[in-house]
């Protein structure tokens, strides 16, 4: 855990936009023992998994760690996400003996995309008492009826803010267990991913922090422990722990985000169309309905026509079946000697710029 002193550009709200401000990064490493709660935002992708493994390597008792997975489909009809992702996250949590909590925007991205003179839906999240809490959903009405925009600006690429960032914020702000406590939020952004992410602070107060407030005080810090790692170092961390990566990587995808990510490349779209034609056609139908395509230059069928399905997917129908299922049946851990780099490693990441 080494933090350096330098001036960087960062956005306290976690966004990527040109109005980010400069601030000094902390010159001291965080003391993990000083926190009551350590929350890892866990997507199931290699970077959030690397965060978990890094914290364990630092000697933190897994019983003090919580994994928090944001369900982007909001427990509504499967539309955007990989069907297997929730099952994969459960398998990881069980393997490492850490609790896993799900949170979501009611109805997910699909409901928000279809919002027509309605407020943004409420946030729902699981609690340690095994109940589901619900907050929000009573704001000003508005209309979207279009896909998130393909941009690094989170004000326009609203999928990340609506389904992930704001969901975590609402969960922390509306959970009494964080009041009067020291909480650590861990996320897996890496500088190598994009110029915008390179400007993120490694360690800073989280957007939910109210340590200087007069009421409902909570100390919440935000740490990006693998911000300086290269992709090869992330894969090496998984190999050393023998953790089997998400099946999307094994099928040739270089990044695990939504199955129908707005940043998907032609090869990724061609692969998805081949794997799950009905899901693909559902998204294409929304393009026609909105009169607005995801990619500004062409509808997704035309973009997919420019690509080819990944050879790894074509060669492994068993992995395709796993990706489209909801239960992770294979082993989740193996020995470092038997661990294999997935086909999607160092490939087409197709993420935010």
Long-range contacts (C-beta under 8 A, 24 or more apart in sequence): 1-29, 1-30, 1-32, 1-58, 1-225, 2-29, 3-27, 3-28, 3-29, 3-30, 3-202, 3-203, 8-199, 8-200, 8-201, 9-199, 10-199, 10-200, 10-201, 10-204, 11-200, 12-204, 12-205, 12-207, 13-154, 13-165, 13-207, 14-154, 14-165, 14-207, 15-153, 15-154, 15-155, 15-161, 15-165, 16-152, 16-153, 16-154, 16-194, 16-196, 16-197, 16-352, 17-152, 17-153, 17-154, 17-155, 18-153, 20-199, 23-201, 23-204, 25-201, 25-202, 25-203, 25-204, 26-201, 26-202, 26-203, 26-204, 29-203, 30-184, 30-203, 30-221, 30-223, 32-58, 32-60, 32-184, 34-182, 35-64, 35-182, 35-183, 35-184, 35-221, 36-181, 36-182, 36-183, 37-64, 37-66, 37-177, 37-178, 37-181, 37-182, 37-183, 37-184, 38-64, 38-65, 38-66, 38-183, 38-184, 38-186, 39-66, 39-68, 39-168, 39-172, 39-183, 39-184, 39-185, 39-186, 40-65, 40-66, 40-67, 40-68, 40-186, 40-187, 41-68, 41-70, 41-164, 41-168, 41-185, 41-186, 41-187, 41-188, 42-67, 42-68, 42-69, 42-89, 42-92, 42-100, 43-69, 43-70, 43-85, 43-188, 43-256, 43-257, 44-69, 44-85, 44-88, 44-89, 44-92, 44-246, 44-256, 45-188, 45-246, 45-255, 45-256, 45-257, 46-234, 46-235, 46-238, 46-245, 46-246, 46-249, 46-256, 47-188, 47-189, 47-190, 47-226, 47-234, 48-187, 48-188, 49-92, 49-238, 49-243, 49-245, 50-188, 50-226, 50-229, 50-234, 50-237, 50-238, 51-186, 51-187, 51-188, 51-225, 51-226, 52-92, 52-96, 52-98, 53-237, 53-238, 53-240, 53-241, 53-243, 54-225, 54-226, 54-237, 55-186, 55-225, 56-96, 56-241, 57-237, 62-96, 62-97, 62-98, 63-97, 63-98, 65-98, 66-98, 66-99, 66-100, 66-101, 67-92, 67-93, 67-98, 67-99, 67-100, 67-101, 68-100, 68-101, 68-102, 68-103, 68-168, 68-171, 69-100, 69-101, 69-102, 69-103, 70-102, 70-103, 70-104, 70-163, 70-164, 70-167, 70-168, 71-102, 71-103, 71-104, 71-108, 72-104, 72-108, 72-109, 72-159, 72-163, 72-164, 72-258, 73-104, 73-108, 73-109, 73-110, 74-104, 74-105, 74-106, 74-107, 74-108, 74-109, 74-110, 74-111, 74-121, 74-124, 74-163, 75-104, 75-106, 75-108, 75-124, 76-106, 76-107, 76-108, 76-110, 76-111, 77-110, 78-279, 79-108, 79-109, 79-110, 79-260, 79-279, 79-282, 79-283, 80-108, 80-109, 80-110, 80-159, 80-258, 80-259, 80-260, 80-261, 81-258, 81-259, 82-246, 82-247, 82-248, 82-256, 82-258, 82-259, 82-323, 83-259, 83-323, 83-324, 83-325, 83-326, 84-246, 84-247, 84-322, 84-323, 84-324, 84-325, 84-326, 84-327, 84-328, 85-246, 85-256, 86-326, 87-325, 87-326, 87-327, 87-328, 88-246, 88-247, 88-328, 88-332, 90-328, 91-328, 91-332, 92-243, 92-332, 94-332, 95-243, 95-332, 95-333, 99-128, 101-125, 101-126, 101-127, 101-128, 102-126, 103-167, 103-168, 103-171, 104-163, 104-167, 105-162, 105-163, 105-166, 105-167, 106-134, 106-137, 108-163, 109-148, 109-159, 109-162, 109-163, 109-258, 112-144, 112-158, 112-162, 112-163, 113-144, 113-145, 113-146, 113-147, 113-148, 113-286, 114-144, 114-145, 115-142, 115-143, 115-144, 115-145, 116-143, 116-144, 116-145, 117-141, 117-142, 117-143, 118-142, 118-143, 120-162, 123-166, 123-167, 123-170, 123-171, 123-174, 125-167, 125-170, 125-171, 125-175, 127-175, 128-177, 133-174, 133-175, 135-170, 135-174, 136-170, 145-290, 146-290, 146-292, 147-262, 147-286, 147-287, 147-290, 147-292, 147-293, 147-294, 148-262, 149-262, 150-262, 150-263, 150-294, 150-295, 150-296, 151-352, 152-194, 152-196, 152-352, 152-353, 157-262, 157-352, 159-258, 159-262, 169-207, 169-208, 172-206, 172-208, 172-218, 172-220, 173-208, 178-208, 178-218, 178-220, 179-216, 179-217, 179-218, 180-217, 180-218, 181-218, 181-219, 182-219, 182-221, 183-218, 183-219, 183-220, 183-221, 184-220, 184-221, 184-223, 185-220, 185-221, 185-222, 185-223, 186-222, 186-223, 186-224, 186-225, 187-222, 187-223, 187-224, 188-224, 188-226, 189-224, 189-227, 190-224, 190-226, 190-227, 190-228, 190-229, 190-231, 190-234, 191-227, 191-228, 192-229, 192-230, 192-231, 193-349, 193-351, 193-352, 194-351, 194-352, 194-353, 195-353, 196-352, 196-353, 197-227, 197-352, 200-224, 200-227, 202-227, 202-228, 231-345, 231-346, 232-346, 235-341, 235-345, 238-339, 239-336, 239-339, 239-341, 240-336, 241-333, 241-336, 242-333, 242-334, 242-335, 242-336, 242-338, 242-339, 243-332, 243-333, 243-339, 244-330, 244-331, 244-332, 244-333, 244-334, 244-339, 245-342, 247-319, 247-322, 247-323, 248-323, 248-344, 249-342, 249-343, 249-344, 249-345, 250-312, 250-316, 250-319, 250-342, 250-343, 250-344, 251-275, 251-310, 251-312, 251-313, 251-316, 251-319, 251-320, 251-323, 251-343, 251-344, 252-310, 252-311, 252-312, 252-313, 252-343, 252-344, 252-347, 253-310, 253-344, 253-347, 253-348, 254-344, 254-345, 254-346, 254-347, 254-348, 254-349, 254-350, 255-344, 255-348, 255-349, 255-350, 255-351, 257-351, 261-350, 261-351, 262-294, 263-350, 263-351, 263-352, 264-350, 265-307, 265-348, 265-350, 266-303, 266-304, 266-305, 266-306, 266-307, 267-307, 267-308, 267-309, 267-310, 267-348, 268-307, 268-348, 268-350, 269-300, 269-303, 269-304, 269-307, 270-304, 270-305, 270-306, 270-307, 270-308, 270-309, 271-307, 271-309, 271-310, 271-313, 272-304, 273-301, 273-304, 273-309, 274-309, 274-313, 274-314, 275-309, 275-313, 275-320, 275-323, 275-324, 276-324, 280-304, 310-343, 310-344, 311-343, 312-343, 312-344
